[in-house]
């Protein structure tokens, strides 16, 4: 198997029903681009990590991390990033709500010079399927408020779907505080000076 250009991290907890489908969709979307899929699982009771190991028989680019300590979304992503061998690191959900077809476009934009590329529900081409107007308005307002606290903003600070150049992440990592769910905000706040951040719109699907 070729050395991966992109390492795709799937932080999981009780996603046994979805993980095989997520892996298959990501593999199809990436086509011939060398990549790896790292399932960083918090020792799910439904044995998500075992389903990922089974999927690796068909998709050898898959690696399952069974995490039994320091559980949580943020630490899981960091463990996945640490295991990644690619020049670029991506994170996305395994519940099929994120559009895996965006991955090659995120990578293309990064290779064109962007330090970080965020998949956004709230930029051109983005949207949310199945949300009522009140929920959408509340989410947008939350994003705008959070953006006031950061030196770098984004139209979707709560996005769990983004890609970052590995060298930039390594420079950022010492300043990170791996607690809670706000990994994107933490990375944005601590990116090295001169970093460029781009966005691509996508439609967030219902679970």
C-alpha positions as CSV (number, residue, x, y, z in Angstrom):
1,X,0.0,0.0,0.0
2,X,1.3,3.4,-0.9
3,X,2.3,5.9,1.8
4,X,-0.8,8.0,2.6
5,X,-1.1,11.6,1.5
6,X,-4.1,12.0,3.7
7,X,-4.9,10.5,7.1
8,X,-8.7,10.6,7.8
9,X,-9.6,10.3,11.5
10,X,-13.0,9.0,12.6
11,X,-13.5,9.5,16.3
12,X,-16.2,7.0,17.3
13,X,-18.4,5.9,20.2
14,X,-21.2,3.3,19.5
15,X,-21.1,3.6,15.7
16,X,-21.1,-0.1,15.0
17,X,-24.1,0.2,12.7
18,X,-22.4,2.9,10.6
19,X,-18.7,2.4,10.6
20,X,-18.5,-0.2,7.8
21,X,-20.6,2.0,5.5
22,X,-18.6,5.1,6.4
23,X,-15.4,3.4,5.6
24,X,-16.7,2.1,2.3
25,X,-18.0,5.6,1.3
26,X,-14.8,7.3,2.2
27,X,-12.7,4.7,0.3
28,X,-14.9,5.3,-2.8
29,X,-14.7,9.0,-2.5
30,X,-10.9,9.0,-2.2
31,X,-10.5,6.7,-5.3
32,X,-6.8,6.3,-6.1
33,X,-5.5,8.9,-3.8
34,X,-3.3,7.3,-1.2
35,X,-5.0,7.6,2.2
36,X,-5.6,5.9,5.5
37,X,-8.6,5.7,7.7
38,X,-8.0,5.7,11.4
39,X,-10.9,4.8,13.6
40,X,-10.2,6.2,17.1
41,X,-12.8,4.5,19.2
42,X,-13.6,5.0,22.9
43,X,-13.9,1.3,23.6
44,X,-17.5,1.3,22.5
45,X,-19.9,-1.2,24.2
46,X,-21.3,-2.0,20.8
47,X,-17.7,-3.0,19.7
48,X,-17.3,-0.3,17.0
49,X,-13.6,-0.9,17.1
50,X,-14.1,-4.6,16.2
51,X,-16.3,-3.7,13.3
52,X,-13.5,-1.4,12.1
53,X,-11.0,-4.3,12.4
54,X,-13.3,-6.5,10.3
55,X,-13.6,-3.8,7.7
56,X,-9.8,-3.6,7.4
57,X,-9.9,-7.1,5.8
58,X,-11.5,-5.5,2.7
59,X,-10.0,-2.0,3.2
60,X,-6.3,-2.5,4.3
61,X,-5.9,1.3,4.7
62,X,-8.0,1.1,7.8
63,X,-6.5,1.1,11.3
64,X,-8.6,0.7,14.5
65,X,-7.5,2.4,17.7
66,X,-9.3,1.0,20.8
67,X,-9.0,3.7,23.4
68,X,-9.5,2.6,27.0
69,X,-8.4,5.7,28.8
70,X,-8.6,9.5,28.5
71,X,-11.9,9.1,26.6
72,X,-13.6,11.9,24.8
73,X,-13.9,13.4,21.3
74,X,-11.0,15.8,21.6
75,X,-8.4,13.3,22.9
76,X,-9.7,10.7,20.4
77,X,-8.9,13.1,17.5
78,X,-5.5,13.9,18.9
79,X,-4.7,10.1,19.2
80,X,-5.8,9.7,15.7
81,X,-3.7,12.6,14.5
82,X,-0.7,11.1,16.4
83,X,-1.1,7.8,14.6
84,X,-1.6,9.4,11.1
85,X,1.2,9.1,8.6
86,X,-0.1,11.4,6.0
87,X,1.1,14.9,5.0
88,X,-2.4,16.1,5.7
89,X,-4.8,15.2,8.6
90,X,-8.6,15.2,8.3
91,X,-11.3,14.6,10.9
92,X,-14.9,13.8,10.2
93,X,-17.9,12.0,11.9
94,X,-18.6,8.3,11.3
95,X,-22.4,8.7,11.5
96,X,-22.8,9.5,7.8
97,X,-23.8,13.1,8.4
98,X,-20.7,14.5,6.9
99,X,-20.3,14.3,3.1
100,X,-17.3,12.2,2.4
101,X,-17.3,13.4,-1.2
102,X,-15.9,16.7,0.0
103,X,-12.6,15.0,1.1
104,X,-10.8,15.2,-2.2
105,X,-11.8,18.9,-2.5
106,X,-10.5,19.7,1.0
107,X,-7.2,18.0,0.1
108,X,-7.0,19.8,-3.2
109,X,-7.5,23.2,-1.5
110,X,-4.8,22.4,1.1
111,X,-2.4,21.3,-1.6
112,X,-3.0,24.6,-3.3
113,X,-1.7,26.5,-0.3
114,X,-4.3,26.5,2.5
115,X,-2.9,25.5,5.9
116,X,-6.4,24.4,7.0
117,X,-9.6,23.8,5.2
118,X,-12.9,23.7,7.0
119,X,-16.1,22.1,5.7
120,X,-18.8,24.6,6.6
121,X,-22.6,24.4,6.8
122,X,-22.9,28.2,6.6
123,X,-20.7,29.3,3.7
124,X,-21.6,29.3,0.0
125,X,-22.9,25.9,-1.0
126,X,-23.5,24.8,2.6
127,X,-26.7,24.0,4.4
128,X,-28.4,21.8,6.9
129,X,-30.9,19.2,5.9
130,X,-33.9,18.7,8.3
131,X,-33.4,21.6,10.7
132,X,-36.1,24.1,11.3
133,X,-35.4,27.9,11.0
134,X,-35.2,28.4,14.8
135,X,-32.6,25.8,15.3
136,X,-30.6,27.1,12.3
137,X,-30.8,30.7,13.6
138,X,-29.6,29.6,17.0
139,X,-26.6,27.7,15.5
140,X,-25.6,30.6,13.4
141,X,-25.8,33.0,16.3
142,X,-23.7,30.7,18.4
143,X,-21.0,30.6,15.7
144,X,-20.9,34.4,15.5
145,X,-20.7,34.8,19.2
146,X,-17.9,32.3,19.5
147,X,-16.1,34.0,16.6
148,X,-15.8,37.2,18.6
149,X,-13.5,35.4,21.1
150,X,-11.0,34.2,18.4
151,X,-8.3,35.8,16.5
152,X,-9.2,33.6,13.5
153,X,-12.8,33.1,12.6
154,X,-14.9,30.6,10.6
155,X,-18.5,30.6,9.5
156,X,-18.8,27.2,11.2
157,X,-16.7,27.0,14.4
158,X,-18.6,23.9,15.5
159,X,-17.7,22.0,12.4
160,X,-16.3,18.5,13.1
161,X,-15.2,18.2,9.5
162,X,-11.9,19.8,8.6
163,X,-8.4,19.1,7.2
164,X,-5.0,20.5,8.4
165,X,-1.5,20.3,7.1
166,X,0.4,18.0,9.4
167,X,3.4,20.3,9.9
168,X,1.1,23.1,11.0
169,X,-0.7,20.8,13.4
170,X,2.5,19.7,15.0
171,X,3.5,23.4,15.6
172,X,0.0,24.0,17.0
173,X,-0.3,21.0,19.2
174,X,1.8,22.2,22.3
175,X,-0.7,25.0,22.8
176,X,-3.8,22.9,22.7
177,X,-6.1,22.1,25.7
178,X,-7.7,18.7,24.9
179,X,-11.0,19.0,26.8
180,X,-14.6,19.0,25.6
181,X,-15.7,19.2,22.0
182,X,-14.2,22.5,20.8
183,X,-11.1,21.2,19.0
184,X,-11.6,23.3,15.9
185,X,-11.8,26.5,17.8
186,X,-8.7,25.6,19.8
187,X,-6.7,24.8,16.7
188,X,-7.8,28.0,14.9
189,X,-6.8,30.1,17.9
190,X,-3.3,28.6,18.1
191,X,-2.4,28.2,14.4
192,X,1.1,29.5,13.6
193,X,1.4,33.1,12.3
194,X,1.0,33.3,8.6
195,X,-1.4,30.3,8.4
196,X,-4.2,30.5,5.8
197,X,-7.7,29.1,6.5
198,X,-10.2,28.3,3.7
199,X,-13.7,26.9,3.7
200,X,-15.8,24.7,1.5
201,X,-19.6,24.5,1.8
202,X,-21.4,21.2,2.4
203,X,-24.9,20.1,3.3
204,X,-25.1,18.5,6.8
205,X,-27.3,15.4,6.5
206,X,-29.8,14.1,9.1
207,X,-28.6,11.1,11.1
